[in-house]
């Protein structure tokens, strides 16, 4: 009988419901490569995925055959040229609205309030996408509107998580932005407009750089702390996809 692993592998602990275990494990090997990695040894791949070396070696053989990884002269492994081909296909077909809008629609369906996706635009903040609340009383921001870069929950998120060194140095001792980074979101009433409440959370690119902010807005009298969780979930779903 095969011995049972004492430590569950990453693939087994995050298995796809109804999926194939071998595929899950092979995909965790590809996910083991991080920004800055030019190659990884067999031991490093096994350690990062918590797979046995023997299992890792068999999976690598299949990935190498599919040109998703390549074995280098020193015995280590790097990503193969099939990854580059797939990335080019993805980049050519990628449409940001197909990624962001479904998430915003689900956020509106879950809360009944208005959802938006904000990005920095020079010295302002751009409402790139917006899905309105079905309720007649709401704020009336539209996609394409430029908003203040220093007021509103979306603005506060973009400031707090900005990776620009000069801006980071300017805000490093500001208690508000330190608190925002610590809790991972921001809520406020009347920060940009009186009687309007907002909840915002950061969205990051795959490399960890800030991409934008998901924001839920509503009249102050409809504000609820229960909306924080769906906003955070929407931001989590978009992170790495934009």
N, C-alpha and C positions, 0 to 999 in steps of 0.2 A: 504494500500500500504506500502511496506517496505520503511523505511526511507533511504534516500540517504546519503552516507558517506560524511562528510565535507572534509575529507582528503582522497585522493585516496590511496588505499593500494599499497604496492610494487608489488604485483602480477598483479593488474589491470594496473599499470603504465608500466609494462614490460611483458604484456601478450603475449603468443605465438600466432603468426598469425595462425588462423584456429584451435587453441587449445581449451581446455575445461577450463573455468574459475575456476571451483572447483579444478581441478588438479593443475593449476598454484598456487592457494592459498595454497593448501596442501604442495606443494613443497617449497614454501617460508618459511613454518614453519620448515621444515627440514634444510633449508639453514640458519635459524636464529641461529642455534648452531654454536658457534665459538670455536677456539682453547682455551682450558682452561675451557670451560663450562662443568661441570659435570651434571648439571640440570638447568632448567629454569622454573620459575613460569608461571602460566597462564597470569598474567599481563605482565611479561617480553616478552613472546611470542607475545602477542597482540601488545605491544608497538613496538617491532622490526619489525613486519610485517605490522603494521598500519591497522590491522583487528579488527573488533569488538570482544569483549570477547566471545559473544554468538556464532559468526561464528567460532572463534578459537576453542572453546570447541567442536563444532560439527565435525570439521576437525580432531581434535585430537582423537576423538572417532574412526574415520575410520583408522587413522594412527596406533592407538593402536591395533585395530583389526588385522591389517596387520603386527603387531610386528615391525613396523618401529620406534615407540616410545613406551615408557613404563611409566606408572604412578607410582611414587615412594611413599613411606609411608607418606612422609610429604606433599603430594599433588602436588609436582612439577613434571616435566616431563624430562626424559632423552631419549637418543637414544636407540632403541630396538635392539635385537640380529639379526634381519633381515638385519640391516645395516652392521653388521660385516660379515654376510654370503655373501652379495652382494659384499662387499669389497674384500673378499677372491676370489670370482669368477673373479672379475675385475683384481686383482693382478695376478692371474694365466694366464689370457688371454692377459695381457698388453704387448704391443710391442712398444717401443719408436719410432721406425722408422715409424710405421703406424700413429703416431701422428705428428711427425716433418716433414717428407718428403712431405706430401701433402701440408702443409703450405708453405714450401720452394718452391715447384713447382708453387704454385699460385703466390708467390712473384716474381719469375722469369718471369712468364707469364705476370704479370702486368707491369714489368719494363724492361724486356729484358736483365737484368744483372744477375750476379752470386750471389747466396744466400747460406749462410752457417749457421750452428749452432755450437757455440763454448762453451766449458766447461773448467774449471780448471783441470789440470792434473799435480799434484805435483807442481813443480816450473815452469811449462810450460803451454801452452794453446793448447788444443786439438781441431782440426776440426773434430767434431763427425759426422756431416752430411754435404753434399755439393751437390748443384744442379748447373750445369754450365750454363752460358749464351749461347744461340744459336749462338751468334755472334763469328766470328773467332778470333777477337782480345779481349783477356781477360786475367786475371791472372790465373795461373794454379795450384792452391792449390787443394789437393785431400782429401777426407775423410780419417782420420787416420793420417794426417800430424800433427806434433807438431810445434807450432809457438811460437814466443817470448811472454812471459807473461807481458811484459811492453811496447810493441809497437803494433800499429794497433788499429783500433776503437773497435774491439771486446775485446782486452786486456784492453783498457781504461774503458770499461763498467764493466768488471769483477773486476777490481780494485775499481772503484767508488762505486759499490754496494755490495762489499764483506762484510759479517757480522762478519768476524773474528775480535775480539776486538783489537788484536795487530796491525793488518794491518789497521784497521779503525783509530786507534790512530795515526799511522804514517802518514796517509794521510789527517787527519781532517782539517789541515790548508792549504792544497794545493788548490789554486783557481781553477785549471782545474777540479778536481774531484768534488768540490763543485758545479761548473757550470753544470757538467754533471748530477749530481743528481737533480739539480733544473729543468733542461729542460727535463730530462728523456730519453735522447739519446745523441749520439755523432757523429759528422761528421768530416772528415779530409782528406786532400790530402797529400800523401807522408809520412804518419806517420810510416809505416812499409817498404814500397817499393816506390821508386820515381815513379811518374806518375801513381800511383794507388790510387784511392779514395775509401773511405769506409763510410758506415752509419751503426751504430749498436744501438741496444736497448736491455734492460734487459728483461729476462724471469724469472718469479718467480714461486716457488712451491705454492701449495695451502695454506701452512702455512706462506707465505710471505718471505721465505728464497730464496736467489738468486739461480737459477738453471743453467742459462747459458746466452748466448747472441746470438741474431739474427743479422747477418751481411750481408749487400749487398755491393759487390765490383764491380768496373768498372774502365776502363781507365779514367784518370783525365779529359780528354776532353769530356767525356760523362756524367760527374757528373751533377746532377740536384737536386735542393732543393725539387722538387716535389716528389722525391723518399722517403723523410722522412716519409710521411704519410703512404704509404704501409708497410714500415718497422715497424712502430709503431703498425699498425694493425696486422701484423704477430706476433709480440711479445705479443700483447694483446690476440690473439687467443690461443697461446701456454701457457700463464700464467695459472697456476692451472691445466694444463693437463700433465705436465712432472714430 
